[in-house]
Amino acid sequence: MRFLNLLFVLFSFSLFAQQGGMWIPSLLEGMNENEMQNLGMKMSAKDIYDVNNSSLKDAIVHFNGGCTSELISEKGLLLTNHHCGYSQIQSHSTVENDYLENGFWAKNLKEELPNPGMTATIIVRIEDVTDKVMNGITETTPEDERQKQIEANISRVVSTSPKESYQENRVRTFYEGNQYMLFVVETFKDIRLVGAPPSSIGKFGSDTDNWVWPRHTGDFALFRIYADSNNRPAEYSENNVPYKPKHFLPISLDGVAENDFTLVFGFPGMTDEYLPAIAIEQIVTSINPARDKIRTKALDIVDKYMRNDPQIKLQYASKFARIANFWKKWRGETQGLIKSNAVQIKKQQEQALKKEIQRKGKQEEYGHILLQFESYYTQIAPYNLAREYFMETVLRNGELLRFAFQTYQLKNSYDRLGAQSFTDRRENLLNSFTVQYRDYNAQVDKEVFEALLTLYVAEVPERFLPDALKNADIPQLTQTVYQNSAFTDYEQLKQLLSGDAETAVQRLQEDPGYQIAAAMADAYFEKIAPDYDALDLKITGLKRGYMKALMELSPPETRIFPNANSTLRVTYGQVKGYSPADAVYYEPITHLEGVMEKYIPGDYEFDVPQKLIDLYNSKDYGPYTDEAGRIPVNFIGTNHTTGGNSGSPAIDAFGNLVGINFDRVWEGTMSDYFYDPAISRNIMVDIRYVLFIVDKFADASHLIDEMKLVHPKKDQAQKSKKSKRKRK
């Protein structure tokens, strides 16, 4: 009995009944299929993933490398989140013709707007290639040699595995390097904007409601994949035609109810579910607080300018949303890890694993892992903190610093590879700068620069600081940089980088903006990165061994799923409410009434378009209501999601689209590290709200006509009645 209790503690994170997990769709047969069917699914595993026949996976699209989208018509119509297409909607907007403010709806194919550089990737097949990738590697192979051999083997697998000329092979690792899978993909490059609601619908609630439930956001946008005359990927051309998918998702008008089965299919970005307790503790006490300080400073400054200047608001809308999104997520993550007692539970699991290792006589193979975790994470802590400050200050929040760092990399290519390399890369960099500077304001960035450097000097251990920042007068340094640096203006920077490579590099090194970014980068690469990388490599090897121990010592029924890594995954659960605090319970579905309750005229987060108000007052809802005559807006479920699942379809028990995943509840954002079924909930747009907005609000019924609308619950009920009559 004592041993069974230990096993329960050890594997409790993966034994929650039918909860959690991001599963590889080609490996669903068996335990996962049984669990899904026990939850109410009416499909088989082959209905979800099948190489030889069309299946759900053929309708799931990796949207622009960062989100998910789904095909919903035989003409390549794509549905994703408004926030996933936000930068494209913004790029087509002007102050005079603001699609973020007013929405956009193409009336026909000719009006659909191209998006240079945007991609849509579809998975053709998935294969296990672990044996090929691990060829020539043993348990005693040193970690650095191991990585080199794996990279060489992966390169060989990618180049020799069969595919069509228009397809691509990709290999990704799973279970911390214990498994490798080959993905054969098709990437389409002609993706056009079809429709998007105004931000007052698509981003309703904005930053206040972000990561929050109850939610009332119509977070959706429509794009279309175009292909060549052979239905294959092609660069943009007026001669391209709408893509004809192998499968597209029918759309259910029956909606959802509490305890209904839901399957979310998409490309989750990154999770780290098997981190040891000490790593979780450092996230809670050190890393997330540092991120919070930096982004709070930057966001407060940008918000002040956005509220007072419409042009700055338009320039910074997408950037602000991106920065604020993770800022709020990290806050909720910290709170959730504390609330769910994640560190203590992890410690209990580790103690139980230690005893299981001893019981099975595996001390020589696994007995060192937990002690070395403690040692390496303790050593890496100061380097990790300094690294995070550098990344957040130079690469993620400070724009001039990021621009200068990009030229620092350009200068390094000159030092390593010579003038020709500099010249080749300069053109690409200048092209990227044309986009980056389009939404740049030097006055805003100047204030951010001063605030972040002040914080950097105060918080980063002195031994990691460059000499240029030690005892520096930050306000005076800021004035010098923004009065004299070419990095405050694209044309000046273009001129600075012009001419022969040697002259351009000399001018670059004399620029005060470049000098401070280069000094910070030099300090990072000399004082932080080497020790961080060395320790991180050791930790990577330990993680692989830790994962192997869990997989080997687990009972057969234990549910151990691979961490997310932007590959195609299935996560399943049910529509469910939850209790975030004592005496508080949240229902799982919100309605249009809630939008009106939150309505604040003129407020940039909670304003409501007049036409939506009119539709609400007249109750002109069309066929998109629930049984009570209301318009559902959002719903929540127990699906285990993360970043990258934005835009993922929420699929019902029969394989039909019922919603679009777009967020998680704040209390459960810690599910990237620790999934707690009591409070981990994903948030989805009800597909009926999408149809209502497209049809009644946008008057774009021609798009509805493309879709296949179904009534699976009603059809099932009718079949059941007929069956009963026959039996009588």
Phi and psi in degrees as a GROMACS rama.xvg file:
@    title "Ramachandran Plot"
@    xaxis  label "Phi"
@    yaxis  label "Psi"
@TYPE xy
-63.254  -40.6149  ARG-2
-63.9499  -41.1336  PHE-3
-63.3655  -37.7777  LEU-4
-63.2463  -40.3248  ASN-5
-62.8933  -42.0083  LEU-6
-63.093  -37.7055  LEU-7
-63.1096  -43.853  PHE-8
-63.0897  -45.5282  VAL-9
-60.0434  -44.7774  LEU-10
-108.273  17.0882  PHE-11
-62.2029  -30.3109  SER-12
-66.2851  -20.9813  PHE-13
-115.641  1.14831  SER-14
-103.706  1.65938  LEU-15
-55.5527  125.982  PHE-16
-58.0211  117.297  ALA-17
53.2868  41.5882  GLN-18
-133.721  142.942  GLN-19
75.77  164.304  GLY-20
111.554  140.869  GLY-21
-122.813  102.693  MET-22
-101.984  145.719  TRP-23
-72.6985  123.111  ILE-24
-64.3958  -24.3159  PRO-25
-78.6476  -4.90605  SER-26
-123.025  35.8774  LEU-27
-88.3103  -18.7756  LEU-28
-64.6069  140.314  GLU-29
104.16  -125.587  GLY-30
-56.781  -49.2253  MET-31
-63.3707  -43.4937  ASN-32
-60.6689  -42.4878  GLU-33
-63.9901  -43.4485  ASN-34
-61.9367  -44.7155  GLU-35
-62.6272  -41.4805  MET-36
-69.7185  -32.469  GLN-37
-66.7288  -27.9124  ASN-38
-80.9748  -7.82821  LEU-39
120.502  -0.523996  GLY-40
-66.1334  137.354  MET-41
-102.817  0.695954  LYS-42
-96.3476  173.614  MET-43
-106.709  169.341  SER-44
-60.7784  -34.5349  ALA-45
-70.1439  -24.9062  LYS-46
-67.1019  -26.1886  ASP-47
-86.5982  -46.0184  ILE-48
-137.793  120.984  TYR-49
-148.102  129.204  ASP-50
-78.1253  -36.4393  VAL-51
-89.3801  -17.8518  ASN-52
-132.412  158.901  ASN-53
-63.4349  143.32  SER-54
-151.044  178.034  SER-55
-56.014  -36.6878  LEU-56
-59.7013  -24.1104  LYS-57
-73.6197  -12.7138  ASP-58
-100.041  -1.65163  ALA-59
-100.433  127.151  ILE-60
-126.229  131.452  VAL-61
-77.436  113.138  HIS-62
-93.1104  107.208  PHE-63
57.5477  27.3783  ASN-64
79.0597  -5.19651  GLY-65
-131.048  -23.9017  GLY-66
-121.995  -175.142  CYS-67
-119.921  153.258  THR-68
-144.926  170.201  SER-69
-137.098  144.322  GLU-70
-81.0297  130  LEU-71
-128.533  14.8545  ILE-72
-157.163  164.801  SER-73
-76.2377  0.201594  GLU-74
-109.246  26.8315  LYS-75
72.13  20.7161  GLY-76
-70.5514  127.725  LEU-77
-109.843  136.578  LEU-78
-115.52  130.13  LEU-79
-146.918  -167.844  THR-80
-84.5401  149.397  ASN-81
-57.2542  -40.7369  HIS-82
-72.7275  -21.1587  HIS-83
-74.1986  -32.61  CYS-84
-99.5015  10.945  GLY-85
-58.9313  -46.5946  TYR-86
-67.0587  -32.4634  SER-87
-70.2355  -41.4956  GLN-88
-61.4952  -42.0538  ILE-89
-63.2262  -40.8922  GLN-90
-64.8243  -27.0198  SER-91
-87.3836  -3.94128  HIS-92
-94.844  150.012  SER-93
-132.495  171.079  THR-94
-61.2236  -36.5403  VAL-95
-77.4401  -31.0914  GLU-96
-133.108  78.2149  ASN-97
-95.2677  101.44  ASP-98
-72.5346  -23.2982  TYR-99
-66.6146  -40.1729  LEU-100
-78.0575  -41.8882  GLU-101
-107.98  -12.0982  ASN-102
84.1272  169.83  GLY-103
-145.483  136.6  PHE-104
-143.616  111.464  TRP-105
-72.9642  131.38  ALA-106
-82.9405  -17.8084  LYS-107
-158.011  176.827  ASN-108
-60.9059  -35.9263  LEU-109
-65.051  -26.4393  LYS-110
-85.9474  -7.39297  GLU-111
-69.1512  139.259  GLU-112
-100.178  125.921  LEU-113
-71.4722  154.072  PRO-114
-131.885  88.6701  ASN-115
-54.5898  133.748  PRO-116
90.1212  -14.5599  GLY-117
-76.5721  144.148  MET-118
-129.695  157.559  THR-119
-138.847  118.766  ALA-120
-113.02  132.535  THR-121
-117.953  134.779  ILE-122
-80.0466  127.464  ILE-123
-89.4279  -48.9645  VAL-124
-159.5  162.547  ARG-125
-128.392  133.871  ILE-126
-134.887  144.492  GLU-127
-81.0994  120.543  ASP-128
-122.841  27.1459  VAL-129
-56.8554  -46.6404  THR-130
-60.0794  -40.2491  ASP-131
-68.3732  -40.4192  LYS-132
-71.4947  -33.2982  VAL-133
-90.0526  5.49673  MET-134
-59.6973  127.291  ASN-135
84.7595  4.20098  GLY-136
-110.44  134.21  ILE-137
-120.458  174.653  THR-138
-64.0252  -24.0334  GLU-139
-94.1872  -1.09162  THR-140
-64.719  124.542  THR-141
-56.1823  149.326  PRO-142
-59.2492  -42.7353  GLU-143
-67.9386  -40.0294  ASP-144
-67.0904  -37.2892  GLU-145
-58.4063  -47.0646  ARG-146
-62.4717  -41.7057  GLN-147
-63.5075  -43.0595  LYS-148
-66.2578  -40.5133  GLN-149
-62.6575  -44.2152  ILE-150
-60.8486  -40.6091  GLU-151
-65.8116  -41.6684  ALA-152
-65.8216  -40.8278  ASN-153
-62.1571  -43.8928  ILE-154
-58.22  -39.1946  SER-155
-68.1006  -42.649  ARG-156
-62.6854  -44.4296  VAL-157
-61.4498  -41.6976  VAL-158
-78.566  -25.5338  SER-159
-104.087  -15.762  THR-160
-71.1245  138.5  SER-161
-66.1021  142.24  PRO-162
-165.515  166.18  LYS-163
-80.8797  161  GLU-164
-62.1304  -27.5803  SER-165
-93.5558  7.14773  TYR-166
-108.299  170.907  GLN-167
-136.377  142.128  GLU-168
-98.7831  135.979  ASN-169
-135.395  139.257  ARG-170
-115.813  132.898  VAL-171
-128.593  149.593  ARG-172
-95.4516  149.571  THR-173
-134.857  159.484  PHE-174
51.5317  47.6396  TYR-175
55.6361  37.9305  GLU-176
92.7763  9.81454  GLY-177
-92.6435  -10.0206  ASN-178
-147.523  146.98  GLN-179
-132.54  137.384  TYR-180
-125.664  141.463  MET-181
-96.6709  130.621  LEU-182
-114.78  122.082  PHE-183
-97.1911  124.288  VAL-184
-131.349  158.761  VAL-185
-120.241  126.846  GLU-186
-114.238  116.604  THR-187
-91.8406  142.916  PHE-188
-122.308  4.879  LYS-189
-116.897  91.7885  ASP-190
-119.325  124.532  ILE-191
-118.91  142.035  ARG-192
-73.108  127.653  LEU-193
-106.62  -45.6198  VAL-194
-164.599  147.769  GLY-195
-153.886  134.431  ALA-196
-72.0691  164.207  PRO-197
-62.6174  156.555  PRO-198
-59.7587  -24.8459  SER-199
-65.9146  -13.946  SER-200
-108.629  -53.6368  ILE-201
-67.1015  -22.694  GLY-202
-129.184  25.9767  LYS-203
-56.159  129.097  PHE-204
95.0923  -22.733  GLY-205
42.2343  -128.684  SER-206
-77.4627  -28.7121  ASP-207
-62.8084  -45.0298  THR-208
-89.3429  -7.77158  ASP-209
-57.3084  131.92  ASN-210
66.0281  20.8156  TRP-211
-121.15  144.864  VAL-212
-126.224  139.198  TRP-213
-71.8453  145.869  PRO-214
-124.039  150.755  ARG-215
-142.056  50.2561  HIS-216
-110.066  128.998  THR-217
-89.7386  64.3765  GLY-218
-80.7843  79.199  ASP-219
-146.998  156.657  PHE-220
-152.627  156.242  ALA-221
-117.649  132.357  LEU-222
-128.955  175.426  PHE-223
-140.157  137.616  ARG-224
-86.7073  131.834  ILE-225
-112.376  146.146  TYR-226
-133.114  173.053  ALA-227
-77.5848  -175.931  ASP-228
-65.7748  -16.8372  SER-229
-96.4034  10.1567  ASN-230
66.9287  30.13  ASN-231
-112.795  160.413  ARG-232
-58.3574  142.6  PRO-233
-156.023  153.668  ALA-234
-64.0908  163.665  GLU-235
-55.5794  134.8  TYR-236
-155.635  144.129  SER-237
-64.7821  -19.5067  GLU-238
-84.334  -10.8958  ASN-239
-64.3639  157.036  ASN-240
-127.733  158.936  VAL-241
-55.6846  136.724  PRO-242
-68.4125  139.372  TYR-243
-103.892  105.298  LYS-244
-76.1779  157.758  PRO-245
-67.1813  -31.2948  LYS-246
-152.045  143.378  HIS-247
-132.004  158.357  PHE-248
-86.0222  121.546  LEU-249
-63.2875  156.731  PRO-250
-115.379  124.92  ILE-251
-85.1073  131.08  SER-252
-93.4141  0.702903  LEU-253
-84.0418  -16.8019  ASP-254
73.4549  -168.22  GLY-255
-126.154  159.043  VAL-256
-137.026  162.885  ALA-257
-55.9691  137.229  GLU-258
79.4844  1.45752  ASN-259
-64.8468  145.116  ASP-260
-67.5392  138.73  PHE-261
-135.87  138.676  THR-262
-122.209  123.687  LEU-263
-107.164  123.707  VAL-264
-118.622  119.02  PHE-265
-175.09  -158.474  GLY-266
-120.993  70.931  PHE-267
-59.2503  138.038  PRO-268
-74.4882  -62.3871  GLY-269
-158.611  130.698  MET-270
-131.96  165.857  THR-271
-143.978  67.3863  ASP-272
-70.589  -17.0424  GLU-273
-112.347  25.326  TYR-274
-64.5237  145.057  LEU-275
-73.5076  167.372  PRO-276
-57.5305  -41.1607  ALA-277
-65.0972  -33.4462  ILE-278
-68.4064  -42.2205  ALA-279
-62.4236  -41.5686  ILE-280
-61.3278  -39.641  GLU-281
-68.1266  -35.8576  GLN-282
-61.5946  -43.5793  ILE-283
-70.7906  -41.0471  VAL-284
-98.0648  -17.2653  THR-285
-129.633  -59.3388  SER-286
-68.8795  -52.7673  ILE-287
-64.2961  -40.1307  ASN-288
-59.5523  -36.8695  PRO-289
-65.3042  -46.4489  ALA-290
-59.0316  -40.6312  ARG-291
-60.8165  -46.6009  ASP-292
-59.559  -46.832  LYS-293
-65.6375  -49.7701  ILE-294
-71.8044  -31.007  ARG-295
-60.9611  -44.0921  THR-296
-59.4058  -51.6364  LYS-297
-64.7544  -45.0216  ALA-298
-66.2554  -39.6942  LEU-299
-59.4115  -40.3186  ASP-300
-69.6878  -49.4466  ILE-301
-63.2861  -41.3261  VAL-302
-58.7512  -41.3517  ASP-303
-58.8152  -44.9052  LYS-304
-71.091  -39.7017  TYR-305
-63.0783  -36.1358  MET-306
-71.5884  -19.3994  ARG-307
-108.576  -5.98082  ASN-308
-144.938  112.74  ASP-309
-59.6148  -35.4626  PRO-310
-66.0145  -43.3399  GLN-311
-66.5774  -37.0526  ILE-312
-59.3419  -42.7092  LYS-313
-68.4596  -41.0773  LEU-314
-63.3293  -40.9222  GLN-315
-103.193  2.40887  TYR-316
-56.5277  -50.7227  ALA-317
-68.8217  -43.0564  SER-318
-63.9048  -43.6286  LYS-319
-61.8748  -45.0242  PHE-320
-60.816  -41.4894  ALA-321
-64.7984  -44.4322  ARG-322
-69.0849  -42.8751  ILE-323
-67.6798  -31.4257  ALA-324
-58.6564  -51.5871  ASN-325
-73.6144  -33.548  PHE-326
-56.5823  -48.169  TRP-327
-71.9346  -35.7621  LYS-328
-60.8308  -45.9308  LYS-329
-63.4726  -35.0648  TRP-330
-63.7959  -47.8255  ARG-331
-65.172  -36.9096  GLY-332
-59.2074  -46.6291  GLU-333
-61.1441  -46.6596  THR-334
-61.8165  -42.224  GLN-335
-65.852  -40.1155  GLY-336
-63.0684  -37.5884  LEU-337
-70.549  -47.5102  ILE-338
-60.8726  -39.9577  LYS-339
-86.0946  1.72963  SER-340
58.7712  40.7211  ASN-341
-61.006  -42.3564  ALA-342
-62.4376  -46.0195  VAL-343
-66.2611  -39.5373  GLN-344
-64.942  -41.2836  ILE-345
-60.4924  -41.4739  LYS-346
-62.3873  -40.434  LYS-347
-64.4835  -40.992  GLN-348
-62.2218  -40.5172  GLN-349
-67.2482  -38.5459  GLU-350
-65.5364  -39.3989  GLN-351
-66.4308  -39.7081  ALA-352
-63.3062  -40.7037  LEU-353
-57.7371  -44.0219  LYS-354
-69.785  -34.4757  LYS-355
-69.1229  -37.3079  GLU-356
-60.6205  -43.6875  ILE-357
-65.5007  -42.9136  GLN-358
-62.3531  -36.7709  ARG-359
-89.1839  0.384901  LYS-360
67.3081  37.1898  GLY-361
-107.242  24.1316  LYS-362
-60.8939  -40.5163  GLN-363
-65.0772  -36.4021  GLU-364
-82.9018  -39.7171  GLU-365
-124.887  -7.22196  TYR-366
-64.6629  -22.1944  GLY-367
-84.789  -15.7831  HIS-368
-62.2428  -50.801  ILE-369
-66.841  -38.3937  LEU-370
-65.0982  -40.9112  LEU-371
-71.5498  -33.7887  GLN-372
-54.3461  -49.7698  PHE-373
-58.2809  -44.8342  GLU-374
-66.8287  -49.7796  SER-375
-68.7191  -40.2782  TYR-376
-67.722  -33.5147  TYR-377
-65.5864  -41.6118  THR-378
-68.0616  -37.5376  GLN-379
-80.0506  -15.5544  ILE-380
-52.0517  -53.4291  ALA-381
-65.4519  -35.1178  PRO-382
-68.1229  -38.5501  TYR-383
-63.3613  -43.2002  ASN-384
-63.2944  -47.608  LEU-385
-63.0956  -39.0576  ALA-386
-62.2534  -43.9558  ARG-387
-63.3132  -40.1696  GLU-388
-63.1718  -40.0182  TYR-389
-64.9422  -48.6413  PHE-390
-60.8673  -46.3462  MET-391
-68.1459  -36.8623  GLU-392
-81.0953  -47.9228  THR-393
-88.2669  -38.8143  VAL-394
-102.126  -23.6081  LEU-395
-115.023  -27.5803  ARG-396
-122.552  -31.0276  ASN-397
-92.6175  115.832  GLY-398
-76.3141  -48.6451  GLU-399
-59.6661  -40.4606  LEU-400
-63.0237  -38.7039  LEU-401
-68.152  -43.3155  ARG-402
-57.8572  -46.4776  PHE-403
-65.6685  -36.9534  ALA-404
-64.6582  -35.453  PHE-405
-64.6312  -36.322  GLN-406
-75.686  -25.924  THR-407
-61.1625  -41.6861  TYR-408
-66.5876  -36.7154  GLN-409
-63.2566  -43.1332  LEU-410
-64.9258  -36.7604  LYS-411
-64.5308  -34.6336  ASN-412
-66.7707  -33.2013  SER-413
-65.1873  -44.5489  TYR-414
-63.8773  -38.2364  ASP-415
-85.0385  -41.1312  ARG-416
-118.534  -8.43306  LEU-417
98.2931  -176.849  GLY-418
-64.0088  -38.3463  ALA-419
-64.0626  -40.2125  GLN-420
-62.3997  -41.9793  SER-421
-59.1055  -48.0554  PHE-422
-63.6871  -42.5327  THR-423
-62.9397  -43.6645  ASP-424
-79.5811  -26.9781  ARG-425
-58.4139  -42.1419  ARG-426
-63.3072  -43.4424  GLU-427
-63.8298  -40.0093  ASN-428
-66.1209  -43.9025  LEU-429
-62.6251  -36.3999  LEU-430
-64.0049  -41.4824  ASN-431
-68.0073  -33.2225  SER-432
-66.2024  -29.928  PHE-433
-59.9747  -34.8804  THR-434
-77.316  -45.4849  VAL-435
-64.6113  -38.8719  GLN-436
-78.8147  -15.5601  TYR-437
-60.3773  -32.7931  ARG-438
-113.64  37.292  ASP-439
-110.848  137.916  TYR-440
-130.143  116.208  ASN-441
-64.9375  -34.2033  ALA-442
-67.1777  -42.0732  GLN-443
-62.5092  -47.92  VAL-444
-66.1073  -32.8138  ASP-445
-60.5325  -44.0498  LYS-446
-69.1136  -37.5485  GLU-447
-64.4167  -44.2996  VAL-448
-54.8385  -50.087  PHE-449
-64.2759  -42.7659  GLU-450
-65.5321  -42.672  ALA-451
-72.8545  -38.2355  LEU-452
-67.3765  -35.6613  LEU-453
-60.3873  -43.9697  THR-454
-68.0221  -39.434  LEU-455
-58.6085  -48.0254  TYR-456
-64.978  -35.5248  VAL-457
-75.9759  -32.1367  ALA-458
-105.883  -28.5546  GLU-459
-78.9547  131.016  VAL-460
-51.5021  136.348  PRO-461
-56.7566  -32.7286  GLU-462
-65.5722  -15.4493  ARG-463
-98.8994  -4.43922  PHE-464
-81.765  146.83  LEU-465
-73.6231  154.677  PRO-466
-58.0225  -32.2752  ASP-467
-63.6546  -20.0957  ALA-468
-104.095  -13.7634  LEU-469
-71.0622  123  LYS-470
61.3509  22.9072  ASN-471
-77.1657  148.478  ALA-472
-86.3493  95.5098  ASP-473
-62.7005  -44.1086  ILE-474
-58.5554  -42.2479  PRO-475
-68.0242  -39.8482  GLN-476
-60.1885  -41.4017  LEU-477
-60.9222  -46.4677  THR-478
-58.7347  -45.7765  GLN-479
-60.0272  -45.9139  THR-480
-64.0959  -50.3632  VAL-481
-79.5873  -12.0313  TYR-482
-89.2687  -25.7048  GLN-483
-122.516  -10.6054  ASN-484
-85.98  139.477  SER-485
-70.8892  -13.4065  ALA-486
-74.8088  -4.70616  PHE-487
-83.8682  -5.03205  THR-488
-150.423  132.389  ASP-489
-61.8344  -44.5867  TYR-490
-63.4911  -39.2648  GLU-491
-64.4463  -41.4409  GLN-492
-66.5729  -40.4325  LEU-493
-59.3906  -41.2589  LYS-494
-67.2157  -40.3974  GLN-495
-60.8945  -37.1242  LEU-496
-88.8644  1.46068  LEU-497
-78.9499  168.778  SER-498
85.6207  -166.77  GLY-499
-68.8198  157.29  ASP-500
-60.1435  -43.891  ALA-501
-62.5617  -43.5089  GLU-502
-66.813  -43.1847  THR-503
-62.2998  -42.3673  ALA-504
-63.7597  -39.7816  VAL-505
-63.1947  -45.9394  GLN-506
-62.7184  -40.7981  ARG-507
-58.5728  -45.2199  LEU-508
-68.6094  -16.61  GLN-509
-91.5028  -7.47991  GLU-510
-78.4572  129.143  ASP-511
-65.333  -30.8507  PRO-512
-67.9187  -43.234  GLY-513
-63.0737  -41.1904  TYR-514
-60.3462  -42.8439  GLN-515
-72.8892  -39.3239  ILE-516
-65.5949  -40.5941  ALA-517
-65.8972  -39.3332  ALA-518
-62.9021  -42.4974  ALA-519
-66.5583  -40.3914  MET-520
-67.256  -42.3743  ALA-521
-59.5105  -44.6593  ASP-522
-62.444  -39.5182  ALA-523
-63.7227  -49.164  TYR-524
-74.5803  -19.9398  PHE-525
-95.9809  -35.5906  GLU-526
-109.439  -20.2819  LYS-527
-114.344  -56.5985  ILE-528
-59.1435  -43.0195  ALA-529
-59.8111  -48.8402  PRO-530
-69.8394  -37.9273  ASP-531
-61.4237  -48.0164  TYR-532
-64.4027  -39.3579  ASP-533
-64.3893  -44.5062  ALA-534
-69.5316  -38.2188  LEU-535
-64.5865  -35.5523  ASP-536
-63.878  -40.986  LEU-537
-64.8145  -41.0427  LYS-538
-65.0244  -37.5326  ILE-539
-59.6613  -43.3998  THR-540
-63.5407  -39.4312  GLY-541
-65.3008  -40.9628  LEU-542
-59.4223  -40.3758  LYS-543
-62.7804  -43.8702  ARG-544
-66.3036  -39.1486  GLY-545
-62.349  -44.4211  TYR-546
-64.2052  -41.4415  MET-547
-62.5582  -40.0064  LYS-548
-62.8421  -44.1986  ALA-549
-61.8837  -43.9081  LEU-550
-68.2884  -36.7126  MET-551
-76.9726  -38.8444  GLU-552
-93.7776  -1.76733  LEU-553
-76.1727  148.923  SER-554
-61.6836  153.501  PRO-555
-55.7547  -31.4847  PRO-556
-84.5646  -0.64919  GLU-557
-67.4384  136.595  THR-558
-95.5946  95.1641  ARG-559
-112.938  113.861  ILE-560
-107.594  153.096  PHE-561
-74.8241  148.188  PRO-562
-59.5394  151.185  ASN-563
-66.9798  144.681  ALA-564
-150.736  35.2716  ASN-565
67.9835  20.388  SER-566
-103.051  164.024  THR-567
-64.7992  127.277  LEU-568
-138.568  156.959  ARG-569
-113.087  132.106  VAL-570
-130.719  136.042  THR-571
-129.4  154.873  TYR-572
-173.086  -147.81  GLY-573
-141.912  157.34  GLN-574
-69.9508  121.131  VAL-575
-151.677  143.313  LYS-576
-79.7348  -175.82  GLY-577
-160.483  168.017  TYR-578
-114.883  105.463  SER-579
-79.4556  -20.2048  PRO-580
-156.333  168.89  ALA-581
-56.9874  130.835  ASP-582
67.3522  17.0219  ALA-583
-122.178  131.454  VAL-584
-135.051  133.238  TYR-585
-103.588  126.012  TYR-586
-67.0499  156.593  GLU-587
-87.1681  -4.87134  PRO-588
-133.038  135.53  ILE-589
-111.558  165.771  THR-590
-136.321  171.915  HIS-591
-60.5266  -27.4679  LEU-592
-56.1567  -36.5956  GLU-593
-67.4092  -33.0092  GLY-594
-60.2874  -46.0259  VAL-595
-68.6633  -31.4994  MET-596
-66.9018  -32.3445  GLU-597
-86.7913  -12.03  LYS-598
-55.2648  125.879  TYR-599
-128.929  106.052  ILE-600
-54.1858  129.665  PRO-601
82.6007  -9.47895  GLY-602
-78.2099  135.374  ASP-603
-70.7351  -16.4574  TYR-604
-99.1737  -33.0866  GLU-605
-125.486  19.4121  PHE-606
-72.4202  156.483  ASP-607
-130.857  132.604  VAL-608
-59.1421  143.844  PRO-609
-59.973  -37.4224  GLN-610
-64.7962  -36.214  LYS-611
-66.8219  -37.417  LEU-612
-62.2253  -43.7707  ILE-613
-63.3725  -42.4634  ASP-614
-62.8469  -38.8418  LEU-615
-65.1099  -45.172  TYR-616
-66.4906  -36.4803  ASN-617
-86.3211  -9.14804  SER-618
55.9461  37.3455  LYS-619
-85.8815  79.74  ASP-620
-103.028  -13.353  TYR-621
67.1671  -154.547  GLY-622
-88.5073  24.4669  PRO-623
-107.706  19.4281  TYR-624
-93.3977  166.02  THR-625
-85.483  -173.785  ASP-626
-65.9348  -22.291  GLU-627
-90.2039  4.63788  ALA-628
81.922  15.4437  GLY-629
-101.784  158.118  ARG-630
-94.1538  112.326  ILE-631
-70.275  145.391  PRO-632
-113.181  -60.3817  VAL-633
-131.384  159.386  ASN-634
-146.974  162.445  PHE-635
-122.097  156.352  ILE-636
-148.635  178.238  GLY-637
-92.9101  13.0863  THR-638
-63.921  137.956  ASN-639
-88.9895  101.166  HIS-640
-123.286  168.36  THR-641
-154.443  -174.703  THR-642
-56.4887  139.396  GLY-643
103.318  -29.6536  GLY-644
-78.1352  -5.80269  ASN-645
-57.5403  127.431  SER-646
90.5314  -7.29992  GLY-647
-63.1542  142.339  SER-648
-71.7815  139.327  PRO-649
-95.6269  117.399  ALA-650
-112.248  138.777  ILE-651
-83.7737  -174.56  ASP-652
-63.4587  -20.9625  ALA-653
-102.213  -2.64074  PHE-654
96.6543  16.1318  GLY-655
-103.761  154.294  ASN-656
-77.8814  126.219  LEU-657
-120.267  -10.8268  VAL-658
-172.664  177.219  GLY-659
-128.579  120.678  ILE-660
-66.6615  138.288  ASN-661
-145.344  -8.2131  PHE-662
-165.827  178.374  ASP-663
-128.777  160.746  ARG-664
-74.3389  147.823  VAL-665
-58.1697  -41.7099  TRP-666
-65.9067  -19.0048  GLU-667
-111.805  12.8619  GLY-668
-68.6192  -12.6768  THR-669
-72.8103  0.153312  MET-670
-64.9218  -11.1459  SER-671
-65.4314  -23.4317  ASP-672
-118.531  -25.6269  TYR-673
-157.866  104.621  PHE-674
-83.1829  121.451  TYR-675
-115.703  110.39  ASP-676
-64.7957  -15.7239  PRO-677
-72.5464  -33.3999  ALA-678
-128.927  -4.74993  ILE-679
-81.5885  115.379  SER-680
-136.718  137.09  ARG-681
-96.2509  151.766  ASN-682
-112.019  133.848  ILE-683
-130.49  146.17  MET-684
-79.491  129.329  VAL-685
-67.5982  129.804  ASP-686
-62.6211  -24.1025  ILE-687
-69.3702  -30.6856  ARG-688
-67.9907  -40.0346  TYR-689
-58.9744  -49.7767  VAL-690
-63.1435  -40.4399  LEU-691
-60.2858  -45.5477  PHE-692
-66.1567  -44.3754  ILE-693
-62.778  -44.3505  VAL-694
-79.4509  -61.1159  ASP-695
-83.3403  -38.4716  LYS-696
-82.6789  -45.8644  PHE-697
-92.3216  -9.65956  ALA-698
53.9237  40.8084  ASP-699
-112.247  50.1597  ALA-700
-64.3272  -19.2326  SER-701
-61.9571  -26.9206  HIS-702
-75.481  -37.6065  LEU-703
-60.5769  -38.6232  ILE-704
-62.5493  -25.3105  ASP-705
-71.6179  -26.2536  GLU-706
-86.7978  161.279  MET-707
-106.078  107.045  LYS-708
-95.5601  133.344  LEU-709
-133.93  165.543  VAL-710
-127.203  73.2588  HIS-711
-63.9818  -39.0892  PRO-712
-66.8593  -42.8516  LYS-713
-66.5042  -41.0288  LYS-714
-62.8838  -40.6283  ASP-715
-64.8189  -40.9758  GLN-716
-64.1208  -40.5396  ALA-717
-65.6994  -40.4257  GLN-718
-62.3554  -40.0852  LYS-719
-64.2268  -40.6979  SER-720
-64.4401  -43.2509  LYS-721
-62.4246  -39.5231  LYS-722
-63.9602  -40.2988  SER-723
-65.6443  -39.8773  LYS-724
-62.0127  -41.2085  ARG-725
-63.4821  -40.1058  LYS-726
-66.9881  -33.0708  ARG-727
